[in-house]
């Protein structure tokens, strides 16, 4: 089965979809409910230790725009 590029009904809608996605407001975190300072501290410790083993990689080029 072959597809005719002129039958593409999606590509023309992508810029409007991206605009809509980027216009959505992020929810405000609720102190004491959505953020755990102890867990964040553990994550920072893990992140710094993990950078020692980090290997260089090529960019994925997956972000829109």
PDBQT receptor file of N, H, CA, C and O in Angstrom, charges set to zero:
ATOM      1  N   UNK A   1       0.845  -1.174   0.000  1.00  0.00    +0.000 N 
ATOM      2  CA  UNK A   1       0.000   0.000   0.000  1.00  0.00    +0.000 C 
ATOM      3  C   UNK A   1       0.895   1.244   0.000  1.00  0.00    +0.000 C 
ATOM      4  O   UNK A   1       1.802   1.361   0.824  1.00  0.00    +0.000 OA
ATOM      5  N   UNK A   2       0.643   2.140  -0.898  1.00  0.00    +0.000 N 
ATOM      6  H   UNK A   2      -0.093   2.045  -1.568  1.00  0.00    +0.000 HD
ATOM      7  CA  UNK A   2       1.401   3.392  -0.935  1.00  0.00    +0.000 C 
ATOM      8  C   UNK A   2       0.503   4.529  -0.473  1.00  0.00    +0.000 C 
ATOM      9  O   UNK A   2      -0.722   4.468  -0.573  1.00  0.00    +0.000 OA
ATOM     10  N   UNK A   3       1.146   5.556   0.031  1.00  0.00    +0.000 N 
ATOM     11  H   UNK A   3       2.141   5.606   0.113  1.00  0.00    +0.000 HD
ATOM     12  CA  UNK A   3       0.421   6.711   0.534  1.00  0.00    +0.000 C 
ATOM     13  C   UNK A   3       0.786   7.922  -0.300  1.00  0.00    +0.000 C 
ATOM     14  O   UNK A   3       1.962   8.174  -0.560  1.00  0.00    +0.000 OA
ATOM     15  N   UNK A   4      -0.193   8.649  -0.707  1.00  0.00    +0.000 N 
ATOM     16  H   UNK A   4      -1.149   8.444  -0.495  1.00  0.00    +0.000 HD
ATOM     17  CA  UNK A   4       0.025   9.858  -1.482  1.00  0.00    +0.000 C 
ATOM     18  C   UNK A   4       0.287  11.007  -0.511  1.00  0.00    +0.000 C 
ATOM     19  O   UNK A   4      -0.539  11.266   0.365  1.00  0.00    +0.000 OA
ATOM     20  N   UNK A   5       1.430  11.708  -0.648  1.00  0.00    +0.000 N 
ATOM     21  H   UNK A   5       2.101  11.498  -1.359  1.00  0.00    +0.000 HD
ATOM     22  CA  UNK A   5       1.716  12.823   0.269  1.00  0.00    +0.000 C 
ATOM     23  C   UNK A   5       0.651  13.921   0.247  1.00  0.00    +0.000 C 
ATOM     24  O   UNK A   5       0.495  14.654   1.223  1.00  0.00    +0.000 OA
ATOM     25  N   UNK A   6      -0.066  14.034  -0.844  1.00  0.00    +0.000 N 
ATOM     26  H   UNK A   6       0.061  13.439  -1.638  1.00  0.00    +0.000 HD
ATOM     27  CA  UNK A   6      -1.107  15.055  -0.929  1.00  0.00    +0.000 C 
ATOM     28  C   UNK A   6      -2.328  14.703  -0.070  1.00  0.00    +0.000 C 
ATOM     29  O   UNK A   6      -3.181  15.557   0.172  1.00  0.00    +0.000 OA
ATOM     30  N   UNK A   7      -2.413  13.459   0.387  1.00  0.00    +0.000 N 
ATOM     31  H   UNK A   7      -1.720  12.765   0.190  1.00  0.00    +0.000 HD
ATOM     32  CA  UNK A   7      -3.525  13.029   1.245  1.00  0.00    +0.000 C 
ATOM     33  C   UNK A   7      -3.232  13.264   2.727  1.00  0.00    +0.000 C 
ATOM     34  O   UNK A   7      -4.025  12.872   3.584  1.00  0.00    +0.000 OA
ATOM     35  N   UNK A   8      -2.112  13.894   3.031  1.00  0.00    +0.000 N 
ATOM     36  H   UNK A   8      -1.468  14.212   2.335  1.00  0.00    +0.000 HD
ATOM     37  CA  UNK A   8      -1.715  14.147   4.426  1.00  0.00    +0.000 C 
ATOM     38  C   UNK A   8      -2.690  15.129   5.060  1.00  0.00    +0.000 C 
ATOM     39  O   UNK A   8      -2.797  16.276   4.626  1.00  0.00    +0.000 OA
ATOM     40  N   UNK A   9      -3.409  14.671   6.099  1.00  0.00    +0.000 N 
ATOM     41  H   UNK A   9      -3.323  13.739   6.452  1.00  0.00    +0.000 HD
ATOM     42  CA  UNK A   9      -4.356  15.523   6.791  1.00  0.00    +0.000 C 
ATOM     43  C   UNK A   9      -3.859  15.890   8.185  1.00  0.00    +0.000 C 
ATOM     44  O   UNK A   9      -4.602  16.498   8.955  1.00  0.00    +0.000 OA
ATOM     45  N   UNK A  10      -2.639  15.541   8.523  1.00  0.00    +0.000 N 
ATOM     46  H   UNK A  10      -2.035  15.047   7.898  1.00  0.00    +0.000 HD
ATOM     47  CA  UNK A  10      -2.108  15.748   9.865  1.00  0.00    +0.000 C 
ATOM     48  C   UNK A  10      -1.137  16.924   9.931  1.00  0.00    +0.000 C 
ATOM     49  O   UNK A  10      -1.260  17.777  10.810  1.00  0.00    +0.000 OA
ATOM     50  N   UNK A  11      -0.185  16.977   9.023  1.00  0.00    +0.000 N 
ATOM     51  H   UNK A  11      -0.085  16.284   8.309  1.00  0.00    +0.000 HD
ATOM     52  CA  UNK A  11       0.913  17.945   9.099  1.00  0.00    +0.000 C 
ATOM     53  C   UNK A  11       0.413  19.382   9.237  1.00  0.00    +0.000 C 
ATOM     54  O   UNK A  11       1.002  20.166   9.980  1.00  0.00    +0.000 OA
ATOM     55  N   UNK A  12      -0.640  19.731   8.549  1.00  0.00    +0.000 N 
ATOM     56  H   UNK A  12      -1.118  19.094   7.945  1.00  0.00    +0.000 HD
ATOM     57  CA  UNK A  12      -1.144  21.108   8.618  1.00  0.00    +0.000 C 
ATOM     58  C   UNK A  12      -1.698  21.451  10.005  1.00  0.00    +0.000 C 
ATOM     59  O   UNK A  12      -1.804  22.627  10.351  1.00  0.00    +0.000 OA
ATOM     60  N   UNK A  13      -2.050  20.443  10.797  1.00  0.00    +0.000 N 
ATOM     61  H   UNK A  13      -1.964  19.487  10.516  1.00  0.00    +0.000 HD
ATOM     62  CA  UNK A  13      -2.610  20.682  12.129  1.00  0.00    +0.000 C 
ATOM     63  C   UNK A  13      -1.550  20.743  13.223  1.00  0.00    +0.000 C 
ATOM     64  O   UNK A  13      -1.854  21.167  14.338  1.00  0.00    +0.000 OA
ATOM     65  N   UNK A  14      -0.323  20.335  12.939  1.00  0.00    +0.000 N 
ATOM     66  H   UNK A  14      -0.076  19.991  12.034  1.00  0.00    +0.000 HD
ATOM     67  CA  UNK A  14       0.716  20.261  13.959  1.00  0.00    +0.000 C 
ATOM     68  C   UNK A  14       1.100  21.614  14.565  1.00  0.00    +0.000 C 
ATOM     69  O   UNK A  14       1.265  21.682  15.783  1.00  0.00    +0.000 OA
ATOM     70  N   UNK A  15       1.254  22.695  13.793  1.00  0.00    +0.000 N 
ATOM     71  H   UNK A  15       1.120  22.640  12.803  1.00  0.00    +0.000 HD
ATOM     72  CA  UNK A  15       1.587  23.976  14.432  1.00  0.00    +0.000 C 
ATOM     73  C   UNK A  15       0.529  24.435  15.438  1.00  0.00    +0.000 C 
ATOM     74  O   UNK A  15       0.877  24.957  16.497  1.00  0.00    +0.000 OA
ATOM     75  N   UNK A  16      -0.740  24.252  15.128  1.00  0.00    +0.000 N 
ATOM     76  H   UNK A  16      -1.023  23.828  14.267  1.00  0.00    +0.000 HD
ATOM     77  CA  UNK A  16      -1.803  24.635  16.068  1.00  0.00    +0.000 C 
ATOM     78  C   UNK A  16      -1.765  23.761  17.312  1.00  0.00    +0.000 C 
ATOM     79  O   UNK A  16      -2.001  24.247  18.418  1.00  0.00    +0.000 OA
ATOM     80  N   UNK A  17      -1.473  22.488  17.145  1.00  0.00    +0.000 N 
ATOM     81  H   UNK A  17      -1.281  22.093  16.247  1.00  0.00    +0.000 HD
ATOM     82  CA  UNK A  17      -1.368  21.586  18.291  1.00  0.00    +0.000 C 
ATOM     83  C   UNK A  17      -0.206  21.988  19.189  1.00  0.00    +0.000 C 
ATOM     84  O   UNK A  17      -0.340  22.002  20.413  1.00  0.00    +0.000 OA
ATOM     85  N   UNK A  18       0.929  22.314  18.587  1.00  0.00    +0.000 N 
ATOM     86  H   UNK A  18       1.037  22.302  17.593  1.00  0.00    +0.000 HD
ATOM     87  CA  UNK A  18       2.084  22.735  19.387  1.00  0.00    +0.000 C 
ATOM     88  C   UNK A  18       1.776  24.034  20.129  1.00  0.00    +0.000 C 
ATOM     89  O   UNK A  18       2.118  24.172  21.304  1.00  0.00    +0.000 OA
ATOM     90  N   UNK A  19       1.134  24.984  19.453  1.00  0.00    +0.000 N 
ATOM     91  H   UNK A  19       0.856  24.872  18.499  1.00  0.00    +0.000 HD
ATOM     92  CA  UNK A  19       0.760  26.239  20.101  1.00  0.00    +0.000 C 
ATOM     93  C   UNK A  19      -0.141  25.972  21.303  1.00  0.00    +0.000 C 
ATOM     94  O   UNK A  19       0.039  26.563  22.368  1.00  0.00    +0.000 OA
ATOM     95  N   UNK A  20      -1.111  25.080  21.123  1.00  0.00    +0.000 N 
ATOM     96  H   UNK A  20      -1.258  24.600  20.258  1.00  0.00    +0.000 HD
ATOM     97  CA  UNK A  20      -2.022  24.733  22.216  1.00  0.00    +0.000 C 
ATOM     98  C   UNK A  20      -1.253  24.107  23.378  1.00  0.00    +0.000 C 
ATOM     99  O   UNK A  20      -1.460  24.483  24.532  1.00  0.00    +0.000 OA
ATOM    100  N   UNK A  21      -0.370  23.157  23.081  1.00  0.00    +0.000 N 
ATOM    101  H   UNK A  21      -0.202  22.852  22.144  1.00  0.00    +0.000 HD
ATOM    102  CA  UNK A  21       0.394  22.491  24.138  1.00  0.00    +0.000 C 
ATOM    103  C   UNK A  21       1.241  23.492  24.922  1.00  0.00    +0.000 C 
ATOM    104  O   UNK A  21       1.303  23.430  26.149  1.00  0.00    +0.000 OA
ATOM    105  N   UNK A  22       1.885  24.404  24.218  1.00  0.00    +0.000 N 
ATOM    106  H   UNK A  22       1.835  24.454  23.221  1.00  0.00    +0.000 HD
ATOM    107  CA  UNK A  22       2.750  25.371  24.884  1.00  0.00    +0.000 C 
ATOM    108  C   UNK A  22       1.960  26.440  25.632  1.00  0.00    +0.000 C 
ATOM    109  O   UNK A  22       2.507  27.114  26.505  1.00  0.00    +0.000 OA
ATOM    110  N   UNK A  23       0.677  26.604  25.302  1.00  0.00    +0.000 N 
ATOM    111  H   UNK A  23       0.232  26.056  24.593  1.00  0.00    +0.000 HD
ATOM    112  CA  UNK A  23      -0.142  27.616  25.980  1.00  0.00    +0.000 C 
ATOM    113  C   UNK A  23      -0.720  27.099  27.300  1.00  0.00    +0.000 C 
ATOM    114  O   UNK A  23      -1.210  27.893  28.103  1.00  0.00    +0.000 OA
ATOM    115  N   UNK A  24      -0.672  25.791  27.539  1.00  0.00    +0.000 N 
ATOM    116  H   UNK A  24      -0.273  25.146  26.886  1.00  0.00    +0.000 HD
ATOM    117  CA  UNK A  24      -1.224  25.238  28.774  1.00  0.00    +0.000 C 
ATOM    118  C   UNK A  24      -0.370  25.654  29.965  1.00  0.00    +0.000 C 
ATOM    119  O   UNK A  24       0.857  25.562  29.928  1.00  0.00    +0.000 OA
ATOM    120  N   UNK A  25      -1.023  26.105  30.999  1.00  0.00    +0.000 N 
ATOM    121  H   UNK A  25      -2.019  26.180  31.029  1.00  0.00    +0.000 HD
ATOM    122  CA  UNK A  25      -0.308  26.529  32.206  1.00  0.00    +0.000 C 
ATOM    123  C   UNK A  25       0.093  25.300  33.021  1.00  0.00    +0.000 C 
ATOM    124  O   UNK A  25      -0.641  24.314  33.092  1.00  0.00    +0.000 OA
ATOM    125  N   UNK A  26       1.257  25.381  33.625  1.00  0.00    +0.000 N 
ATOM    126  H   UNK A  26       1.853  26.182  33.567  1.00  0.00    +0.000 HD
ATOM    127  CA  UNK A  26       1.704  24.318  34.522  1.00  0.00    +0.000 C 
ATOM    128  C   UNK A  26       0.954  24.437  35.838  1.00  0.00    +0.000 C 
ATOM    129  O   UNK A  26       0.718  25.546  36.316  1.00  0.00    +0.000 OA
ATOM    130  N   UNK A  27       0.578  23.313  36.429  1.00  0.00    +0.000 N 
ATOM    131  H   UNK A  27       0.770  22.411  36.041  1.00  0.00    +0.000 HD
ATOM    132  CA  UNK A  27      -0.103  23.393  37.717  1.00  0.00    +0.000 C 
ATOM    133  C   UNK A  27       0.855  23.874  38.806  1.00  0.00    +0.000 C 
ATOM    134  O   UNK A  27       2.036  23.528  38.798  1.00  0.00    +0.000 OA
ATOM    135  N   UNK A  28       0.348  24.662  39.726  1.00  0.00    +0.000 N 
ATOM    136  H   UNK A  28      -0.612  24.943  39.733  1.00  0.00    +0.000 HD
ATOM    137  CA  UNK A  28       1.156  25.141  40.846  1.00  0.00    +0.000 C 
ATOM    138  C   UNK A  28       1.332  24.011  41.847  1.00  0.00    +0.000 C 
ATOM    139  O   UNK A  28       0.344  23.423  42.288  1.00  0.00    +0.000 OA
ATOM    140  N   UNK A  29       2.558  23.696  42.214  1.00  0.00    +0.000 N 
ATOM    141  H   UNK A  29       3.361  24.173  41.856  1.00  0.00    +0.000 HD
ATOM    142  CA  UNK A  29       2.745  22.654  43.234  1.00  0.00    +0.000 C 
ATOM    143  C   UNK A  29       2.247  23.129  44.591  1.00  0.00    +0.000 C 
ATOM    144  O   UNK A  29       2.379  24.305  44.930  1.00  0.00    +0.000 OA
ATOM    145  N   UNK A  30       1.687  22.232  45.352  1.00  0.00    +0.000 N 
ATOM    146  H   UNK A  30       1.580  21.276  45.077  1.00  0.00    +0.000 HD
ATOM    147  CA  UNK A  30       1.183  22.549  46.679  1.00  0.00    +0.000 C 
ATOM    148  C   UNK A  30       2.254  22.175  47.699  1.00  0.00    +0.000 C 
ATOM    149  O   UNK A  30       2.654  21.013  47.776  1.00  0.00    +0.000 OA
ATOM    150  N   UNK A  31       2.722  23.146  48.482  1.00  0.00    +0.000 N 
ATOM    151  H   UNK A  31       2.397  24.090  48.419  1.00  0.00    +0.000 HD
ATOM    152  CA  UNK A  31       3.783  22.867  49.454  1.00  0.00    +0.000 C 
ATOM    153  C   UNK A  31       3.378  21.752  50.415  1.00  0.00    +0.000 C 
ATOM    154  O   UNK A  31       2.256  21.725  50.921  1.00  0.00    +0.000 OA
ATOM    155  N   UNK A  32       4.295  20.853  50.650  1.00  0.00    +0.000 N 
ATOM    156  H   UNK A  32       5.206  20.875  50.239  1.00  0.00    +0.000 HD
ATOM    157  CA  UNK A  32       4.052  19.753  51.568  1.00  0.00    +0.000 C 
ATOM    158  C   UNK A  32       3.295  18.588  50.967  1.00  0.00    +0.000 C 
ATOM    159  O   UNK A  32       3.209  17.522  51.576  1.00  0.00    +0.000 OA
ATOM    160  N   UNK A  33       2.743  18.779  49.776  1.00  0.00    +0.000 N 
ATOM    161  H   UNK A  33       2.813  19.645  49.281  1.00  0.00    +0.000 HD
ATOM    162  CA  UNK A  33       1.985  17.704  49.126  1.00  0.00    +0.000 C 
ATOM    163  C   UNK A  33       2.708  17.230  47.864  1.00  0.00    +0.000 C 
ATOM    164  O   UNK A  33       2.917  16.032  47.672  1.00  0.00    +0.000 OA
ATOM    165  N   UNK A  34       3.086  18.178  47.009  1.00  0.00    +0.000 N 
ATOM    166  H   UNK A  34       2.916  19.151  47.165  1.00  0.00    +0.000 HD
ATOM    167  CA  UNK A  34       3.683  17.846  45.721  1.00  0.00    +0.000 C 
ATOM    168  C   UNK A  34       5.204  17.868  45.733  1.00  0.00    +0.000 C 
ATOM    169  O   UNK A  34       5.826  17.543  44.722  1.00  0.00    +0.000 OA
ATOM    170  N   UNK A  35       5.809  18.234  46.829  1.00  0.00    +0.000 N 
ATOM    171  H   UNK A  35       5.304  18.498  47.651  1.00  0.00    +0.000 HD
ATOM    172  CA  UNK A  35       7.262  18.347  46.868  1.00  0.00    +0.000 C 
ATOM    173  C   UNK A  35       7.774  17.767  48.168  1.00  0.00    +0.000 C 
ATOM    174  O   UNK A  35       7.311  18.145  49.245  1.00  0.00    +0.000 OA
ATOM    175  N   UNK A  36       8.708  16.868  48.080  1.00  0.00    +0.000 N 
ATOM    176  H   UNK A  36       9.084  16.561  47.205  1.00  0.00    +0.000 HD
ATOM    177  CA  UNK A  36       9.300  16.236  49.251  1.00  0.00    +0.000 C 
ATOM    178  C   UNK A  36      10.775  16.637  49.295  1.00  0.00    +0.000 C 
ATOM    179  O   UNK A  36      11.578  16.161  48.492  1.00  0.00    +0.000 OA
ATOM    180  N   UNK A  37      11.125  17.511  50.234  1.00  0.00    +0.000 N 
ATOM    181  H   UNK A  37      10.473  17.898  50.886  1.00  0.00    +0.000 HD
ATOM    182  CA  UNK A  37      12.495  18.022  50.314  1.00  0.00    +0.000 C 
ATOM    183  C   UNK A  37      13.511  16.905  50.516  1.00  0.00    +0.000 C 
ATOM    184  O   UNK A  37      14.598  16.950  49.940  1.00  0.00    +0.000 OA
ATOM    185  N   UNK A  38      13.174  15.905  51.326  1.00  0.00    +0.000 N 
ATOM    186  H   UNK A  38      12.291  15.869  51.794  1.00  0.00    +0.000 HD
ATOM    187  CA  UNK A  38      14.098  14.797  51.559  1.00  0.00    +0.000 C 
ATOM    188  C   UNK A  38      14.351  14.008  50.278  1.00  0.00    +0.000 C 
ATOM    189  O   UNK A  38      15.490  13.648  49.980  1.00  0.00    +0.000 OA
ATOM    190  N   UNK A  39      13.293  13.742  49.527  1.00  0.00    +0.000 N 
ATOM    191  H   UNK A  39      12.368  14.034  49.769  1.00  0.00    +0.000 HD
ATOM    192  CA  UNK A  39      13.444  13.008  48.273  1.00  0.00    +0.000 C 
ATOM    193  C   UNK A  39      14.241  13.833  47.262  1.00  0.00    +0.000 C 
ATOM    194  O   UNK A  39      15.043  13.282  46.508  1.00  0.00    +0.000 OA
ATOM    195  N   UNK A  40      14.025  15.140  47.243  1.00  0.00    +0.000 N 
ATOM    196  H   UNK A  40      13.374  15.588  47.855  1.00  0.00    +0.000 HD
ATOM    197  CA  UNK A  40      14.774  16.001  46.334  1.00  0.00    +0.000 C 
ATOM    198  C   UNK A  40      16.261  15.987  46.683  1.00  0.00    +0.000 C 
ATOM    199  O   UNK A  40      17.110  15.969  45.792  1.00  0.00    +0.000 OA
ATOM    200  N   UNK A  41      16.572  15.997  47.967  1.00  0.00    +0.000 N 
ATOM    201  H   UNK A  41      15.882  16.013  48.691  1.00  0.00    +0.000 HD
ATOM    202  CA  UNK A  41      17.972  15.943  48.395  1.00  0.00    +0.000 C 
ATOM    203  C   UNK A  41      18.603  14.618  47.986  1.00  0.00    +0.000 C 
ATOM    204  O   UNK A  41      19.749  14.584  47.539  1.00  0.00    +0.000 OA
ATOM    205  N   UNK A  42      17.856  13.528  48.139  1.00  0.00    +0.000 N 
ATOM    206  H   UNK A  42      16.925  13.555  48.502  1.00  0.00    +0.000 HD
ATOM    207  CA  UNK A  42      18.386  12.225  47.712  1.00  0.00    +0.000 C 
ATOM    208  C   UNK A  42      18.613  12.214  46.206  1.00  0.00    +0.000 C 
ATOM    209  O   UNK A  42      19.598  11.646  45.734  1.00  0.00    +0.000 OA
ATOM    210  N   UNK A  43      17.725  12.828  45.454  1.00  0.00    +0.000 N 
ATOM    211  H   UNK A  43      16.925  13.290  45.837  1.00  0.00    +0.000 HD
ATOM    212  CA  UNK A  43      17.876  12.888  43.997  1.00  0.00    +0.000 C 
ATOM    213  C   UNK A  43      19.095  13.690  43.587  1.00  0.00    +0.000 C 
ATOM    214  O   UNK A  43      19.794  13.314  42.646  1.00  0.00    +0.000 OA
ATOM    215  N   UNK A  44      19.359  14.786  44.277  1.00  0.00    +0.000 N 
ATOM    216  H   UNK A  44      18.791  15.091  45.042  1.00  0.00    +0.000 HD
ATOM    217  CA  UNK A  44      20.540  15.591  43.967  1.00  0.00    +0.000 C 
ATOM    218  C   UNK A  44      21.810  14.797  44.225  1.00  0.00    +0.000 C 
ATOM    219  O   UNK A  44      22.751  14.856  43.433  1.00  0.00    +0.000 OA
ATOM    220  N   UNK A  45      21.846  14.060  45.318  1.00  0.00    +0.000 N 
ATOM    221  H   UNK A  45      21.082  14.012  45.962  1.00  0.00    +0.000 HD
ATOM    222  CA  UNK A  45      23.014  13.234  45.604  1.00  0.00    +0.000 C 
ATOM    223  C   UNK A  45      23.215  12.188  44.518  1.00  0.00    +0.000 C 
ATOM    224  O   UNK A  45      24.341  11.961  44.076  1.00  0.00    +0.000 OA
ATOM    225  N   UNK A  46      22.148  11.558  44.091  1.00  0.00    +0.000 N 
ATOM    226  H   UNK A  46      21.233  11.742  44.451  1.00  0.00    +0.000 HD
ATOM    227  CA  UNK A  46      22.232  10.545  43.047  1.00  0.00    +0.000 C 
ATOM    228  C   UNK A  46      22.673  11.176  41.727  1.00  0.00    +0.000 C 
ATOM    229  O   UNK A  46      23.497  10.610  41.008  1.00  0.00    +0.000 OA
ATOM    230  N   UNK A  47      22.123  12.347  41.411  1.00  0.00    +0.000 N 
ATOM    231  H   UNK A  47      21.454  12.807  41.995  1.00  0.00    +0.000 HD
ATOM    232  CA  UNK A  47      22.449  13.012  40.148  1.00  0.00    +0.000 C 
ATOM    233  C   UNK A  47      23.934  13.334  40.075  1.00  0.00    +0.000 C 
ATOM    234  O   UNK A  47      24.558  13.089  39.042  1.00  0.00    +0.000 OA
ATOM    235  N   UNK A  48      24.514  13.871  41.128  1.00  0.00    +0.000 N 
ATOM    236  H   UNK A  48      24.007  14.070  41.967  1.00  0.00    +0.000 HD
ATOM    237  CA  UNK A  48      25.932  14.226  41.088  1.00  0.00    +0.000 C 
ATOM    238  C   UNK A  48      26.808  12.996  40.984  1.00  0.00    +0.000 C 
ATOM    239  O   UNK A  48      27.829  13.026  40.297  1.00  0.00    +0.000 OA
ATOM    240  N   UNK A  49      26.438  11.921  41.645  1.00  0.00    +0.000 N 
ATOM    241  H   UNK A  49      25.609  11.897  42.204  1.00  0.00    +0.000 HD
ATOM    242  CA  UNK A  49      27.214  10.685  41.540  1.00  0.00    +0.000 C 
ATOM    243  C   UNK A  49      27.101  10.099  40.141  1.00  0.00    +0.000 C 
ATOM    244  O   UNK A  49      28.064   9.538  39.619  1.00  0.00    +0.000 OA
ATOM    245  N   UNK A  50      25.937  10.229  39.538  1.00  0.00    +0.000 N 
ATOM    246  H   UNK A  50      25.154  10.685  39.962  1.00  0.00    +0.000 HD
ATOM    247  CA  UNK A  50      25.717   9.664  38.208  1.00  0.00    +0.000 C 
ATOM    248  C   UNK A  50      26.491  10.375  37.122  1.00  0.00    +0.000 C 
ATOM    249  O   UNK A  50      26.759   9.777  36.081  1.00  0.00    +0.000 OA
ATOM    250  N   UNK A  51      26.861  11.626  37.321  1.00  0.00    +0.000 N 
ATOM    251  H   UNK A  51      26.643  12.112  38.167  1.00  0.00    +0.000 HD
ATOM    252  CA  UNK A  51      27.557  12.362  36.272  1.00  0.00    +0.000 C 
ATOM    253  C   UNK A  51      28.984  11.866  36.070  1.00  0.00    +0.000 C 
ATOM    254  O   UNK A  51      29.581  12.121  35.024  1.00  0.00    +0.000 OA
ATOM    255  N   UNK A  52      29.527  11.178  37.032  1.00  0.00    +0.000 N 
ATOM    256  H   UNK A  52      29.042  10.972  37.882  1.00  0.00    +0.000 HD
ATOM    257  CA  UNK A  52      30.880  10.658  36.881  1.00  0.00    +0.000 C 
ATOM    258  C   UNK A  52      30.912   9.634  35.766  1.00  0.00    +0.000 C 
ATOM    259  O   UNK A  52      31.889   9.571  35.019  1.00  0.00    +0.000 OA
ATOM    260  N   UNK A  53      29.864   8.828  35.635  1.00  0.00    +0.000 N 
ATOM    261  H   UNK A  53      29.071   8.879  36.242  1.00  0.00    +0.000 HD
ATOM    262  CA  UNK A  53      29.809   7.759  34.648  1.00  0.00    +0.000 C 
ATOM    263  C   UNK A  53      29.172   8.184  33.322  1.00  0.00    +0.000 C 
ATOM    264  O   UNK A  53      29.062   7.369  32.405  1.00  0.00    +0.000 OA
ATOM    265  N   UNK A  54      28.760   9.422  33.211  1.00  0.00    +0.000 N 
ATOM    266  H   UNK A  54      28.850  10.083  33.955  1.00  0.00    +0.000 HD
ATOM    267  CA  UNK A  54      28.019   9.864  32.034  1.00  0.00    +0.000 C 
ATOM    268  C   UNK A  54      28.891   9.841  30.789  1.00  0.00    +0.000 C 
ATOM    269  O   UNK A  54      30.010  10.355  30.798  1.00  0.00    +0.000 OA
ATOM    270  N   UNK A  55      28.380   9.244  29.716  1.00  0.00    +0.000 N 
ATOM    271  H   UNK A  55      27.471   8.826  29.708  1.00  0.00    +0.000 HD
ATOM    272  CA  UNK A  55      29.085   9.179  28.448  1.00  0.00    +0.000 C 
ATOM    273  C   UNK A  55      28.501  10.213  27.498  1.00  0.00    +0.000 C 
ATOM    274  O   UNK A  55      27.303  10.491  27.554  1.00  0.00    +0.000 OA
ATOM    275  N   UNK A  56      29.315  10.781  26.636  1.00  0.00    +0.000 N 
ATOM    276  H   UNK A  56      30.288  10.555  26.590  1.00  0.00    +0.000 HD
ATOM    277  CA  UNK A  56      28.769  11.745  25.675  1.00  0.00    +0.000 C 
ATOM    278  C   UNK A  56      27.850  11.040  24.682  1.00  0.00    +0.000 C 
ATOM    279  O   UNK A  56      28.098   9.899  24.291  1.00  0.00    +0.000 OA
ATOM    280  N   UNK A  57      26.800  11.725  24.284  1.00  0.00    +0.000 N 
ATOM    281  H   UNK A  57      26.598  12.651  24.601  1.00  0.00    +0.000 HD
ATOM    282  CA  UNK A  57      25.881  11.146  23.311  1.00  0.00    +0.000 C 
ATOM    283  C   UNK A  57      25.453  12.225  22.329  1.00  0.00    +0.000 C 
ATOM    284  O   UNK A  57      25.516  13.421  22.613  1.00  0.00    +0.000 OA
ATOM    285  N   UNK A  58      25.021  11.765  21.178  1.00  0.00    +0.000 N 
ATOM    286  H   UNK A  58      24.970  10.793  20.947  1.00  0.00    +0.000 HD
ATOM    287  CA  UNK A  58      24.530  12.680  20.149  1.00  0.00    +0.000 C 
ATOM    288  C   UNK A  58      23.152  13.209  20.553  1.00  0.00    +0.000 C 
ATOM    289  O   UNK A  58      22.392  12.492  21.204  1.00  0.00    +0.000 OA
ATOM    290  N   UNK A  59      22.818  14.430  20.187  1.00  0.00    +0.000 N 
ATOM    291  H   UNK A  59      23.435  15.013  19.658  1.00  0.00    +0.000 HD
ATOM    292  CA  UNK A  59      21.481  14.953  20.494  1.00  0.00    +0.000 C 
ATOM    293  C   UNK A  59      20.417  14.146  19.746  1.00  0.00    +0.000 C 
ATOM    294  O   UNK A  59      20.673  13.638  18.655  1.00  0.00    +0.000 OA
ATOM    295  N   UNK A  60      19.231  14.031  20.330  1.00  0.00    +0.000 N 
ATOM    296  H   UNK A  60      19.022  14.443  21.217  1.00  0.00    +0.000 HD
ATOM    297  CA  UNK A  60      18.151  13.242  19.731  1.00  0.00    +0.000 C 
ATOM    298  C   UNK A  60      17.338  14.034  18.720  1.00  0.00    +0.000 C 
ATOM    299  O   UNK A  60      16.688  13.452  17.852  1.00  0.00    +0.000 OA
ATOM    300  N   UNK A  61      17.370  15.362  18.826  1.00  0.00    +0.000 N 
ATOM    301  H   UNK A  61      17.898  15.835  19.531  1.00  0.00    +0.000 HD
ATOM    302  CA  UNK A  61      16.633  16.242  17.912  1.00  0.00    +0.000 C 
ATOM    303  C   UNK A  61      15.147  15.899  17.905  1.00  0.00    +0.000 C 
ATOM    304  O   UNK A  61      14.539  15.811  16.838  1.00  0.00    +0.000 OA
ATOM    305  N   UNK A  62      14.560  15.706  19.074  1.00  0.00    +0.000 N 
ATOM    306  H   UNK A  62      15.054  15.777  19.941  1.00  0.00    +0.000 HD
ATOM    307  CA  UNK A  62      13.152  15.334  19.136  1.00  0.00    +0.000 C 
ATOM    308  C   UNK A  62      12.235  16.453  19.562  1.00  0.00    +0.000 C 
ATOM    309  O   UNK A  62      11.017  16.296  19.487  1.00  0.00    +0.000 OA
ATOM    310  N   UNK A  63      12.765  17.575  20.006  1.00  0.00    +0.000 N 
ATOM    311  H   UNK A  63      13.755  17.703  20.067  1.00  0.00    +0.000 HD
ATOM    312  CA  UNK A  63      11.914  18.670  20.465  1.00  0.00    +0.000 C 
ATOM    313  C   UNK A  63      11.275  19.383  19.269  1.00  0.00    +0.000 C 
ATOM    314  O   UNK A  63      11.939  19.591  18.254  1.00  0.00    +0.000 OA
ATOM    315  N   UNK A  64       9.996  19.759  19.375  1.00  0.00    +0.000 N 
ATOM    316  H   UNK A  64       9.456  19.589  20.200  1.00  0.00    +0.000 HD
ATOM    317  CA  UNK A  64       9.374  20.508  18.288  1.00  0.00    +0.000 C 
ATOM    318  C   UNK A  64       9.938  21.916  18.196  1.00  0.00    +0.000 C 
ATOM    319  O   UNK A  64      10.386  22.489  19.189  1.00  0.00    +0.000 OA
ATOM    320  N   UNK A  65       9.910  22.449  17.021  1.00  0.00    +0.000 N 
ATOM    321  H   UNK A  65       9.546  21.984  16.214  1.00  0.00    +0.000 HD
ATOM    322  CA  UNK A  65      10.361  23.828  16.843  1.00  0.00    +0.000 C 
ATOM    323  C   UNK A  65      11.799  23.881  16.739  1.00  0.00    +0.000 C 
ATOM    324  O   UNK A  65      12.368  24.961  16.585  1.00  0.00    +0.000 OA
TER     325      UNK A  65
